């Protein structure tokens, strides 16, 4: 029995000795991470195909948007002459119709009535049409026989007499000693008002002026975006606020920006007023009064769609009661408009046409030149 116990003790001791030897045996150092992954230390191992494919599929970082290229518009001088053929094509029926009637072998009462009807249809207006016919009758009697060139000269002289005015057609863009010239652009939506403001900025930049644009049409978010696009093309800063902001405060801020920047001209695009909405028209008057706390408004340009005829004249009369309009911009004169609207709008309002729009191109706004306008109407060669 004693031998058995002694043997068990010896076995346990031996077991402990052998187990301890294994426990205290030094462990083999682990291979570096690179070696464990299958390559020698200091070498780059191949990545799994999934990781490579994932990186290839990842989109490349987006490049910063390029700054818009600043354009150099052509100067305003001679623009109407350059656009003469376009004007002649649109007014061919008006001008050539009158020339044809006046060249008839016999000018009886029926012929004269037809000439007057042609003038009225061309939006000249009843009073002006009657005066033009009376003037032509007198000159034809004095002249007697009529060659085509003589007829053209008669008609040219009579039209110029009714289009030419002693009023100043200049758009006043010269800065004051301590403030920029401020131009307000007014009109109803759809006449091309905001586009005209943008194109006018191009005209002035082309003439070497520095311009600030004020997006005071805060009732229509697209108007401010549109004006900003026009401004970015020619490097003209645009002052704008969120939709629904006070238009007068935007105009005031734009004038202040123009003064701080030393700009030559500030152009204020106002909201597209409905001439039947008294509240909106009153707001327009407020914009003008607020601007005049900083400086005088040099020009208030009313934009009229030349294709609207009598409706455009009704709009003009209401605007003239609210703000002191100093000039008219006739847009869309290259389309279905009748050239006689120039005569009628000047007669009705006592305000000169200062600018005309002759297309949708960025440089299709031109200072109005009565002689170039009449010559384009009567020039059958340019109309072809």
C-alpha positions in Angstrom: 0.0 0.0 0.0 2.8 2.4 0.9 4.6 1.6 -2.4 1.4 2.4 -4.3 1.1 5.8 -2.7 4.8 6.6 -3.2 4.4 5.6 -6.9 1.4 7.9 -7.4 3.4 10.9 -5.8 6.4 10.2 -8.1 4.1 10.2 -11.2 2.4 13.4 -10.2 5.7 15.2 -9.6 7.0 13.9 -12.9 3.9 15.1 -14.7 4.3 18.6 -13.2 8.0 18.8 -14.2 7.3 17.8 -17.8 4.3 20.2 -18.0 6.3 23.1 -16.6 9.0 22.5 -19.1 6.5 22.9 -21.9 5.0 26.0 -20.3 8.3 27.9 -19.8 9.7 26.9 -23.2 10.3 30.2 -25.3 7.8 30.9 -28.0 8.9 31.3 -31.6 8.7 34.9 -32.6 5.8 35.7 -35.0 6.6 36.6 -38.5 6.0 40.3 -39.5 2.6 41.0 -41.0 4.1 41.1 -44.4 5.5 37.6 -44.1 2.3 36.2 -42.6 0.5 37.4 -45.7 2.8 35.5 -47.9 5.6 37.9 -48.9 9.0 38.8 -47.5 9.3 41.8 -45.2 9.6 45.1 -47.0 7.8 43.9 -50.1 4.2 44.9 -51.1 1.8 42.0 -51.4 -0.9 41.8 -54.0 -4.3 43.0 -52.9 -7.4 40.9 -53.2 -9.1 41.3 -56.6 -12.2 42.6 -54.8 -10.4 45.6 -53.3 -8.8 46.5 -56.6 -12.1 46.3 -58.4 -13.8 48.4 -55.8 -11.2 51.1 -56.1 -11.5 51.1 -59.9 -15.3 51.5 -59.6 -15.0 54.5 -57.1 -15.8 57.8 -58.9 -12.9 60.2 -59.4 -13.0 63.4 -57.3 -15.0 66.1 -59.0 -13.0 69.0 -60.4 -13.9 72.5 -59.2 -16.2 74.3 -61.6 -14.4 76.6 -64.0 -15.1 80.3 -63.6 -17.3 81.7 -66.4 -15.4 83.2 -69.2 -15.9 87.0 -69.3 -17.1 88.1 -72.7 -16.3 91.4 -74.5 -19.5 92.7 -76.1 -19.3 95.0 -79.2 -19.8 98.7 -78.6 -23.2 100.3 -79.1 -22.2 102.6 -82.0 -23.6 101.5 -85.3 -25.6 98.6 -83.9 -28.8 99.5 -85.6 -27.1 99.8 -88.9 -25.6 96.3 -88.4 -29.1 95.0 -87.6 -30.7 96.9 -90.5 -31.4 93.9 -92.7 -33.2 92.1 -89.9 -35.4 95.2 -89.3 -36.0 95.5 -93.1 -37.2 92.0 -93.4 -39.7 92.4 -90.5 -41.1 95.7 -91.8 -41.1 94.9 -95.5 -44.9 94.8 -95.8 -45.3 98.2 -94.2 -42.6 100.1 -96.1 -42.9 98.4 -99.5 -46.7 98.5 -99.3 -46.7 102.3 -98.9 -44.1 102.7 -101.7 -46.2 100.6 -104.0 -49.4 102.6 -103.4 -47.6 106.0 -103.8 -46.1 104.8 -107.0 -49.5 104.2 -108.6 -50.2 106.0 -111.9 -53.4 107.4 -110.4 -53.7 108.6 -106.8 -57.5 109.1 -106.4 -59.4 109.3 -103.1 -59.6 105.5 -102.9 -55.8 105.2 -103.2 -55.3 107.8 -100.4 -57.8 106.0 -98.1 -55.8 102.8 -98.7 -52.6 104.5 -97.8 -54.1 105.8 -94.6 -55.5 102.3 -93.8 -52.0 100.9 -94.3 -50.6 103.4 -91.8 -53.3 102.7 -89.2 -52.8 98.9 -89.6 -49.1 99.5 -89.0 -49.9 100.9 -85.5 -49.1 104.5 -86.6 -52.3 105.7 -85.0 -55.3 107.4 -86.5 -54.2 111.0 -85.8 -50.7 110.5 -87.1 -51.9 108.5 -90.1 -54.2 111.3 -91.1 -51.4 113.9 -90.7 -49.0 111.8 -92.8 -51.5 111.4 -95.6 -52.3 115.1 -95.6 -48.6 115.9 -95.9 -48.0 113.4 -98.7 -51.0 114.8 -100.6 -49.6 118.3 -100.5 -46.1 117.2 -101.6 -47.4 115.0 -104.4 -49.5 117.9 -105.9 -46.4 120.1 -105.8 -44.1 117.5 -107.3 -46.5 116.4 -110.1 -45.0 113.4 -111.9 -43.3 110.9 -109.6 -40.3 108.6 -110.2 -39.8 105.7 -107.7 -36.9 107.6 -106.1 -39.0 110.7 -105.7 -41.8 108.7 -104.1 -39.3 107.1 -101.7 -37.9 110.5 -100.8 -41.4 111.9 -100.1 -42.3 109.0 -97.9 -38.9 109.1 -96.1 -39.2 112.8 -95.4 -42.8 112.5 -94.0 -42.0 109.5 -91.8 -38.9 111.1 -90.4 -40.9 114.2 -89.6 -43.2 112.2 -87.3 -40.5 110.0 -85.8 -37.9 112.6 -85.1 -38.3 114.5 -81.8 -36.4 117.2 -80.1 -36.3 115.1 -76.9 -33.1 113.5 -75.8 -32.7 109.9 -76.9 -29.5 109.4 -74.9 -29.5 106.7 -72.2 -27.9 108.6 -69.3 -25.1 106.4 -68.0 -22.5 109.0 -67.1 -21.7 108.7 -63.3 -22.2 111.7 -61.0 -19.2 113.0 -59.1 -19.9 110.9 -56.0 -22.4 108.3 -57.2 -23.2 106.1 -60.2 -25.9 106.8 -62.7 -29.0 104.8 -61.8 -31.3 103.4 -64.4 -34.6 101.8 -63.5 -36.1 99.2 -65.9 -39.8 98.9 -65.6 -42.6 97.0 -67.4 -44.9 94.0 -67.2 -43.8 90.4 -67.3 -43.4 89.0 -70.8 -42.2 92.2 -72.4 -38.5 91.2 -72.1 -37.8 93.5 -69.1 -35.2 91.4 -67.3 -33.6 90.4 -70.6 -33.4 94.1 -71.6 -31.7 94.9 -68.2 -29.1 92.2 -68.9 -28.6 93.3 -72.6 -28.3 96.9 -71.5 -25.5 95.9 -69.1 -23.7 94.3 -72.1 -24.1 97.5 -74.2 -22.6 99.5 -71.4 -19.7 97.1 -70.8 -19.1 97.1 -74.5 -18.8 100.9 -74.3 -16.2 100.6 -71.5 -18.5 101.3 -68.5 -18.5 99.4 -65.2 -21.9 98.2 -64.2 -23.7 96.8 -61.1 -27.0 95.0 -61.5 -29.8 95.1 -58.9 -32.3 92.2 -58.9 -35.2 94.0 -57.4 -37.8 91.7 -59.0 -38.1 89.7 -55.8 -41.5 88.3 -56.6 -40.0 86.0 -59.2 -37.0 83.9 -58.2 -36.1 83.1 -61.8 -35.7 86.8 -62.5 -32.7 87.1 -60.1 -31.2 83.9 -61.5 -31.6 85.2 -65.1 -30.0 88.6 -64.2 -27.1 86.8 -62.5 -26.5 84.8 -65.7 -26.3 88.0 -67.7 -24.1 89.7 -65.2 -21.6 86.8 -65.0 -21.0 86.9 -68.7 -19.7 90.4 -68.6 -18.2 90.5 -65.1 -21.0 92.7 -63.7 -21.8 92.0 -60.0 -25.5 91.3 -59.1 -27.1 92.4 -55.8 -30.0 90.1 -54.9 -31.9 88.8 -51.9 -34.2 85.9 -51.2 -37.6 85.6 -53.0 -40.2 87.8 -51.4 -37.7 90.3 -50.0 -38.5 94.0 -50.0 -37.7 95.3 -53.6 -36.9 98.8 -52.4 -34.2 97.5 -50.0 -32.6 95.5 -52.8 -32.5 98.6 -55.0 -31.0 100.6 -52.1 -28.4 98.0 -51.5 -27.5 97.9 -55.2 -26.9 101.6 -55.3 -24.8 101.4 -52.2 -22.7 98.6 -53.8 -22.3 100.8 -56.9 -21.1 103.7 -54.8 -18.6 101.5 -52.8 -17.3 99.9 -56.0 -17.0 103.2 -57.8 -19.2 101.8 -60.6 -20.3 104.0 -63.5 -23.9 102.7 -63.7 -26.3 100.8 -61.6 -29.2 99.1 -63.5 -32.2 98.1 -61.3 -34.5 95.4 -62.7 -37.9 95.9 -61.0 -40.8 93.5 -60.6 -43.0 92.7 -63.6 -45.9 95.0 -62.6 -49.4 94.4 -63.7 -50.6 97.8 -64.8 -54.1 96.9 -63.4 -52.8 96.2 -59.8 -52.7 99.5 -57.8 -50.7 98.0 -54.9 -47.9 96.8 -57.1 -47.7 100.1 -59.0 -47.4 101.9 -55.6 -44.5 99.6 -54.7 -42.8 100.7 -57.9 -43.1 104.3 -56.8 -41.6 103.4 -53.4 -38.5 101.8 -55.1 -37.8 105.0 -56.9 -38.2 107.2 -53.7 -35.9 104.9 -51.8 -33.2 105.1 -54.5 -33.4 108.9 -54.5 -32.4 108.9 -50.8 -28.9 107.9 -52.1 -28.8 109.6 -55.6 -31.1 110.8 -58.4 -32.5 108.3 -60.9 -30.9 109.2 -64.2 -33.4 107.2 -66.4 -36.6 105.3 -66.1 -36.9 103.0 -69.1 -40.3 101.4 -69.8 -40.0 98.2 -71.7 -42.9 97.6 -74.2 -43.5 94.6 -76.4 -43.8 96.1 -79.9 -46.2 93.4 -80.9 -48.9 94.3 -78.4 -50.0 97.6 -80.1 -52.8 99.4 -78.3 -52.5 97.2 -75.2 -48.9 98.2 -74.8 -49.9 101.9 -75.0 -52.5 101.4 -72.2 -49.7 99.9 -70.1 -47.4 102.8 -70.8 -50.0 105.4 -69.8 -50.5 103.8 -66.3 -46.7 103.5 -65.7 -46.2 107.1 -66.7 -48.6 108.1 -63.9 -46.6 106.3 -61.3 -43.0 107.0 -62.2 -41.5 109.7 -64.4 -40.7 107.6 -67.5 -37.8 109.1 -69.5 -37.5 106.6 -72.3 -39.1 103.7 -74.1 -37.5 100.4 -75.0 -39.4 98.6 -77.8 -38.6 94.9 -77.9 -39.5 92.2 -80.5 -39.4 94.8 -83.3 -37.9 92.2 -85.6 -41.0 89.9 -85.5 -44.6 90.6 -86.2 -44.5 94.1 -84.8 -45.6 97.0 -86.9 -43.0 99.8 -87.2 -45.6 102.5 -86.8 -45.8 101.8 -83.0 -42.7 104.0 -82.7 -44.6 107.0 -84.0 -47.7 106.4 -81.9 -46.0 105.7 -78.6 -43.9 108.8 -78.8 -46.9 110.9 -79.7 -49.1 109.4 -76.9 -46.6 109.6 -74.1 -44.4 112.5 -75.2 -41.4 110.2 -74.4 -38.7 109.2 -76.9 -37.9 105.7 -78.0 -34.3 105.2 -76.8 -33.6 101.5 -77.4 -35.0 98.8 -79.7 -34.7 95.0 -79.4 -34.3 93.3 -82.8 -33.8 89.7 -81.9 -33.0 87.1 -79.2 -29.2 87.3 -79.4 -27.3 88.9 -76.5 -26.2 91.9 -78.6 -29.5 92.6 -80.4 -30.4 95.6 -78.3 -29.5 98.8 -80.1 -29.9 102.6 -79.6 -32.7 103.9 -81.7 -31.7 105.9 -84.7 -34.7 107.4 -86.6 -32.9 107.7 -90.0 -31.5 104.2 -89.9 -35.0 102.9 -88.8 -36.8 104.6 -91.7 -34.2 103.7 -94.3 -34.5 100.0 -93.2 -38.2 100.1 -93.6 -38.0 101.6 -97.1 -35.0 99.7 -98.4 -36.2 96.9 -100.6 -32.7 95.6 -101.2 -32.0 95.1 -97.5 -35.4 93.4 -97.1 -34.5 90.6 -99.6 
